Every structure is written in structure tokens, then in C-alpha cells.
């Protein structure tokens, strides 16, 4: 089991997501929940395709954190 970072962004009236450690693995939908569901499926298919091609699965290396900035 591996934990890949997924970034979610508001894109106009929709949402998009991508996994920095999995180039080209993206999803978009009307809600965050739908986007997460599609992204979960996209990551699974992405990793499955790599395995079928005999390519080693990338190790998760991207990290994220939030910073509280007094304004």
C-alpha cells in the first residue's frame, strides 16, 4: 500500500485533481467528492498500467502542509 499526495483545485465552477508523483494522472468533476472518486479510479488504473508494462511503481515523494500566516 502506498500513499500518494493528491492536489485538489477549484477550477471555475468545477474541481480538478492531480498526483504530482504520477505525471499525467488527473481527474475533474463538479464536486470535490466526485473528483476524489474519479481520482481514486485514475490512480488505480495508472498504477495497474505501469505494473502491466513492467514499470516499477513510483515511490511517493511529494509532501504538503498548510501554513498559518497572520494577516
FENSUL-V56463 format. One line per field, one symbol per residue. ss: DSSP state (A for helix, B for strand, O for the rest). A space follows every 50 residues. Layout:
BEGIN
ss->???
END
This chain:
BEGIN
ss->OOOOOOBBBBBOOBBBBBOOOOOOOBBBBOOAAAAAAAAAAAAAAAAAAA AAOOOOOOOOOOOOOOOOOOO
END
